[in-house]
Amino acid sequence: MECTKVIIPLSELSEQCMKYMVPKCGWEREGKNVLRARKKSEEIFEEFFSSREITVYMGEFGSKQVCGETLRFGEREVPCKIFQMVKPDEILGGYVYVCHSVLLDTRKMKMSEAVLADSLQISVLDAVRDYMECHLREKILPQQYLSTTVMPGFYGMPVESIGVFLDELPEAKTKIHLLGSGLMEPLKSIMAIHLVSAQPIRIPSKDCQDCMAGSGCNYCKNWYH
């Protein structure tokens, strides 16, 4: 895959980041403590985040990479149970992207500020996902459909597949590494896949079919059967 970069100024994501902070920090209730925490978060964002940019490394794959219930890159295959839900000829291709959040040393911060900064780093990634979904919807044709996010580790896609995608995005591999534990370094990194199809792809809102319970929960059984 050819690797392209999407540069996202965080100044454009401030409102969306604060929106994601609400459930993370329990700000649904009103009160002086909540107002103080929100104000401090806005100050931290302004000081450490607003002038920064997120570099997203993105690749596009075609329908030839979709082989049965797998994505194939050379001799390597990435299984995904989403392909059980659609006809192979309806998949026109897709996009994969990876990025990491703002790198921030919180060791010199007060503990309360470090907790807020940590939550902001995660909220940035949530906001980036929204941004990229809109960005990709603008790239596809009007008669095409973009799936919601699929991530390695869910829907039967092994965590180890992160390494396959990173190999396909060599420029990203210089910034983001796969650890032996299956996590990415920097730890606050995300990898996401969107499929492009001729018909809407119905993806379950709960992505835990292959959880540690093994057989799945009633939700998954009812959905898939």
C-alpha positions in Angstrom: 0.0 0.0 0.0 1.1 3.5 -0.7 1.4 5.5 2.6 0.0 9.0 2.6 -0.1 11.4 5.5 -3.1 13.4 6.9 -2.0 16.3 9.1 -4.7 17.3 11.6 -4.2 20.5 13.6 -5.4 19.9 17.1 -6.8 23.5 17.3 -9.6 22.2 15.0 -10.5 19.4 17.4 -10.6 21.2 20.8 -14.5 21.2 21.0 -14.7 17.5 20.0 -12.0 16.6 22.5 -13.8 18.4 25.4 -17.0 16.6 24.3 -15.2 13.2 24.8 -13.9 14.4 28.2 -17.4 14.6 29.6 -18.0 10.8 30.0 -14.4 10.0 30.7 -14.2 12.4 33.7 -17.8 12.1 34.9 -18.7 15.7 34.1 -22.4 14.9 33.4 -23.2 16.4 36.8 -23.0 20.1 37.4 -21.1 21.6 40.3 -18.1 23.7 41.2 -15.7 20.8 41.1 -16.8 19.9 37.6 -16.4 23.5 36.5 -12.9 23.7 37.9 -11.9 20.4 36.2 -13.3 21.6 32.9 -11.5 24.9 33.1 -8.2 23.2 34.1 -8.6 20.8 31.1 -9.2 23.7 28.7 -6.0 25.3 30.1 -4.0 22.1 29.7 -5.3 21.7 26.2 -4.4 25.3 25.3 -0.9 25.0 26.7 0.1 21.5 25.6 -2.2 20.4 22.7 -3.7 23.3 20.7 -0.5 24.2 18.9 0.3 20.6 18.0 -0.6 18.4 15.1 -1.5 14.8 14.7 0.1 12.9 11.8 -2.1 10.1 10.5 -0.4 7.5 8.3 -3.0 6.1 5.9 -3.0 3.4 3.3 -5.7 2.2 0.8 -6.3 -1.4 -0.3 -8.4 -2.7 -3.2 -10.9 -5.4 -3.7 -8.1 -7.8 -4.7 -6.9 -7.9 -1.1 -10.2 -9.3 0.0 -10.0 -13.1 -0.2 -12.9 -14.9 1.3 -12.9 -14.0 5.0 -9.5 -12.5 5.0 -7.5 -9.5 3.8 -4.4 -10.7 2.0 -1.1 -8.8 1.7 1.4 -10.9 -0.2 1.7 -14.2 1.6 0.1 -12.9 4.8 -3.6 -13.0 5.6 -5.6 -11.0 8.2 -8.9 -12.8 9.1 -12.0 -10.7 10.1 -15.5 -12.0 10.8 -17.0 -8.9 9.2 -16.5 -10.6 5.9 -19.0 -13.3 7.0 -21.7 -10.6 6.9 -21.2 -9.4 3.3 -20.8 -10.8 -0.1 -17.1 -10.6 -1.2 -17.9 -8.9 -4.4 -19.6 -6.1 -2.5 -16.3 -5.1 -0.9 -14.6 -2.5 -3.1 -11.6 -1.9 -0.9 -10.9 0.0 2.2 -8.5 2.2 4.2 -6.3 1.5 7.2 -4.7 4.3 9.2 -2.5 4.5 12.3 -1.4 7.4 14.5 -0.4 8.2 18.1 -1.6 11.0 20.4 0.4 13.9 21.6 3.6 12.8 23.4 3.5 14.5 26.8 5.6 14.1 29.9 3.3 14.4 32.8 5.8 13.6 35.5 6.2 17.2 36.6 2.5 17.9 36.7 0.4 17.7 39.8 -1.4 14.4 40.0 -4.8 15.9 39.3 -3.5 17.7 36.2 -1.7 14.6 35.0 -4.9 12.6 35.2 -6.7 15.3 33.1 -3.8 15.4 30.6 -3.9 11.6 30.3 -7.6 11.7 29.6 -7.0 14.5 27.0 -4.5 12.3 25.2 -7.2 9.6 24.8 -9.9 12.1 23.9 -7.6 13.4 21.1 -7.6 9.9 19.6 -11.4 9.7 19.8 -11.7 13.0 18.0 -9.2 11.9 15.4 -11.3 8.9 14.6 -14.3 11.1 14.0 -12.2 13.4 11.8 -10.9 10.5 9.8 -14.3 9.0 9.2 -15.5 12.4 7.8 -12.3 12.7 5.8 -12.8 9.2 4.2 -16.5 9.8 3.5 -15.4 12.7 1.4 -13.0 10.5 -0.6 -15.4 7.8 -1.7 -18.0 8.1 -4.4 -21.6 9.1 -3.7 -22.9 5.5 -4.5 -20.4 3.9 -2.2 -20.6 3.2 1.5 -18.0 3.5 4.3 -18.2 1.1 7.2 -17.8 2.2 10.8 -14.4 1.6 12.4 -13.0 -1.9 12.6 -9.9 -2.4 14.8 -7.4 -5.2 15.3 -8.3 -7.2 18.3 -12.1 -7.1 17.6 -14.4 -8.9 15.2 -12.0 -11.9 15.0 -9.2 -9.7 13.7 -6.1 -10.8 15.7 -4.1 -8.1 17.5 -1.0 -9.5 15.7 -2.4 -8.1 12.5 -1.2 -4.7 13.6 2.3 -5.9 12.6 1.0 -6.8 9.1 -0.5 -3.4 8.6 2.5 -1.6 9.9 4.7 -3.5 7.5 2.4 -2.2 4.7 2.9 1.4 6.0 6.7 1.6 6.4 6.7 5.3 7.1 4.4 4.8 10.0 6.6 2.0 11.3 9.4 4.6 12.0 7.1 6.3 14.5 4.9 3.5 15.9 6.1 0.1 16.9 4.4 -3.2 17.9 5.5 -4.5 21.3 5.7 -8.2 22.1 2.6 -7.8 24.3 0.5 -6.8 21.2 0.4 -3.1 22.3 1.7 -0.3 20.2 4.4 2.1 21.3 3.7 5.0 22.0 1.0 3.4 24.1 -1.6 6.0 23.2 -1.9 4.9 19.6 -4.7 3.7 17.4 -5.1 1.7 14.3 -8.4 1.6 12.4 -9.8 0.0 9.2 -12.7 1.2 7.2 -14.2 -0.9 4.4 -15.7 0.6 1.3 -18.7 -1.3 -0.2 -21.4 -1.3 -2.8 -24.0 -1.9 -0.1 -24.2 -0.8 3.5 -22.3 -3.1 5.9 -24.2 -3.7 9.1 -21.5 -4.0 11.9 -22.6 -4.8 15.5 -22.3 -1.9 17.9 -20.7 -4.2 20.4 -17.3 -5.5 19.1 -16.7 -8.2 21.6 -17.7 -11.4 19.7 -14.2 -12.9 20.4 -13.9 -11.8 24.0 -12.2 -14.0 26.6 -15.5 -15.7 27.4 -14.9 -17.7 24.2 -18.4 -18.5 23.1 -19.6 -15.0 23.1 -22.6 -13.5 24.9 -26.3 -13.7 24.0 -26.0 -10.4 22.1 -23.5 -11.8 19.7 -25.3 -15.1 19.3 -28.6 -13.3 18.6 -26.9 -10.9 16.2 -25.0 -13.5 14.2 -27.5 -16.3 14.3 
